[in-house]
């Protein structure tokens, strides 16, 4: 299993971060390599699902379906990639993202974790996967901070 956690204190109230994190349409603004989001379900809670179109280095689009699996208003948002029955099933058992918000005197401590359970021979690449996940988390926190503090260009 490759599980990586990153923390960052962001100079924004938890409510501002929550509004961005829980709306899949904001993902292209802060989540790395996200080109667009489609098929967002109307639900505002645990039943929400969406398709994220990621862009590869070569400029090709890769579609991945996600669904919220846990929601604690203003505090915790957990979403998981649908792996079963997709091309990702060949090398992933599970792909889960957890985001926790802890308000601190007007700022917010953001704890973000990515948990990837690899399948078959892919497990041999766990160290490389951890590094890639760490980069993704750092970029996601950079993007979230930029969006939440209004520093977008």
C-alpha positions as CSV (number, residue, x, y, z in Angstrom):
1,X,0.0,0.0,0.0
2,X,1.2,3.5,-0.8
3,X,-0.2,6.0,1.6
4,X,1.2,9.5,1.8
5,X,0.1,12.4,4.0
6,X,0.9,16.1,3.7
7,X,-0.1,19.0,6.0
8,X,-0.2,22.7,5.4
9,X,-1.5,25.7,7.3
10,X,-3.4,27.9,4.8
11,X,-4.3,31.5,5.6
12,X,-8.0,31.1,4.8
13,X,-11.0,30.1,6.8
14,X,-12.1,26.5,6.7
15,X,-15.4,27.5,5.1
16,X,-13.6,29.0,2.1
17,X,-11.5,25.8,1.7
18,X,-14.6,23.6,2.2
19,X,-16.5,25.3,-0.6
20,X,-13.6,24.6,-3.0
21,X,-12.8,21.1,-1.9
22,X,-16.4,19.8,-2.0
23,X,-17.3,21.2,-5.4
24,X,-15.8,18.9,-8.1
25,X,-16.2,21.7,-10.7
26,X,-13.3,23.5,-8.8
27,X,-10.9,20.6,-9.3
28,X,-9.3,22.0,-12.5
29,X,-8.4,25.1,-10.4
30,X,-6.4,23.3,-7.8
31,X,-5.9,19.5,-8.4
32,X,-2.8,18.7,-10.6
33,X,-3.3,17.7,-14.2
34,X,-7.1,18.1,-14.1
35,X,-8.2,19.4,-17.4
36,X,-12.0,19.4,-16.7
37,X,-14.7,17.7,-14.7
38,X,-17.9,16.2,-16.2
39,X,-21.0,14.3,-15.1
40,X,-21.2,15.8,-11.6
41,X,-24.2,14.3,-9.8
42,X,-26.6,16.8,-8.2
43,X,-26.2,15.4,-4.7
44,X,-24.4,17.7,-2.2
45,X,-23.3,15.0,0.2
46,X,-21.9,11.5,0.3
47,X,-23.7,10.3,-2.9
48,X,-21.9,12.9,-5.1
49,X,-20.0,11.5,-8.0
50,X,-18.1,12.9,-11.0
51,X,-15.7,12.2,-13.9
52,X,-12.4,13.9,-13.8
53,X,-10.5,14.3,-17.1
54,X,-6.8,14.3,-16.4
55,X,-4.3,15.4,-19.0
56,X,-1.2,13.3,-19.6
57,X,2.2,14.9,-20.3
58,X,1.6,14.1,-24.0
59,X,-1.7,16.1,-23.9
60,X,-4.0,13.1,-24.0
61,X,-7.1,13.0,-21.8
62,X,-7.6,10.2,-19.3
63,X,-11.0,9.8,-17.7
64,X,-11.4,8.7,-14.1
65,X,-14.7,8.3,-12.1
66,X,-14.9,9.4,-8.5
67,X,-17.4,9.3,-5.7
68,X,-17.6,10.9,-2.3
69,X,-17.6,8.1,0.3
70,X,-17.4,10.2,3.5
71,X,-18.5,13.7,4.4
72,X,-18.4,15.5,7.7
73,X,-19.6,19.1,7.1
74,X,-16.7,21.6,7.1
75,X,-14.2,19.1,8.5
76,X,-13.6,16.0,6.4
77,X,-14.1,15.0,2.8
78,X,-13.2,11.6,1.4
79,X,-13.5,10.5,-2.2
80,X,-12.6,7.4,-4.0
81,X,-11.8,6.5,-7.6
82,X,-14.0,3.9,-9.2
83,X,-11.4,1.2,-10.1
84,X,-13.5,-1.9,-10.8
85,X,-14.3,-2.4,-14.4
86,X,-11.9,0.3,-15.6
87,X,-8.4,0.2,-17.2
88,X,-7.1,1.3,-13.7
89,X,-8.2,-2.1,-12.4
90,X,-5.1,-3.7,-13.9
91,X,-2.8,-1.9,-11.4
92,X,-4.9,-0.5,-8.7
93,X,-7.1,-2.1,-6.0
94,X,-8.1,1.2,-4.4
95,X,-7.4,4.9,-4.8
96,X,-8.7,7.1,-2.0
97,X,-8.2,10.8,-1.2
98,X,-8.9,12.1,2.3
99,X,-9.0,15.8,3.2
100,X,-9.3,17.1,6.8
101,X,-9.7,20.7,7.8
102,X,-8.8,22.0,11.3
103,X,-9.6,25.7,11.8
104,X,-6.9,27.6,13.7
105,X,-7.3,31.3,14.6
106,X,-8.6,32.3,11.1
107,X,-6.2,30.0,9.3
108,X,-6.9,26.3,8.5
109,X,-4.6,23.3,8.9
110,X,-5.2,21.1,5.9
111,X,-4.3,17.4,6.1
112,X,-4.4,15.7,2.8
113,X,-3.8,11.9,2.3
114,X,-3.7,9.8,-0.8
115,X,-4.0,6.1,-0.3
116,X,-3.2,3.8,-3.3
117,X,-3.4,0.1,-3.0
118,X,-1.5,-1.4,-5.9
119,X,-2.4,-4.7,-7.6
120,X,-0.1,-7.5,-8.8
121,X,3.4,-6.6,-10.1
122,X,2.5,-2.9,-9.7
123,X,3.2,-3.4,-6.0
124,X,6.9,-3.5,-6.8
125,X,6.7,0.2,-7.8
126,X,5.5,1.3,-4.4
127,X,8.5,3.6,-3.7
128,X,8.1,5.4,-7.0
129,X,4.4,5.6,-6.3
130,X,5.0,7.2,-2.9
131,X,7.2,9.9,-4.5
132,X,4.6,10.6,-7.2
133,X,1.8,10.8,-4.6
134,X,3.9,13.2,-2.5
135,X,4.4,15.5,-5.6
136,X,0.7,15.3,-6.3
137,X,-0.2,16.3,-2.8
138,X,2.3,19.2,-2.7
139,X,0.9,20.5,-6.0
140,X,-2.7,20.1,-4.8
141,X,-2.0,22.0,-1.6
142,X,-0.2,24.7,-3.6
143,X,-3.3,25.0,-5.9
144,X,-5.7,24.9,-3.0
145,X,-3.8,27.7,-1.2
146,X,-3.7,29.8,-4.4
147,X,-7.5,29.4,-4.9
148,X,-8.5,29.9,-1.3
149,X,-6.3,33.0,-0.7
150,X,-7.4,34.6,-3.9
151,X,-3.9,34.7,-5.4
152,X,-5.0,33.2,-8.7
153,X,-3.9,35.0,-11.8
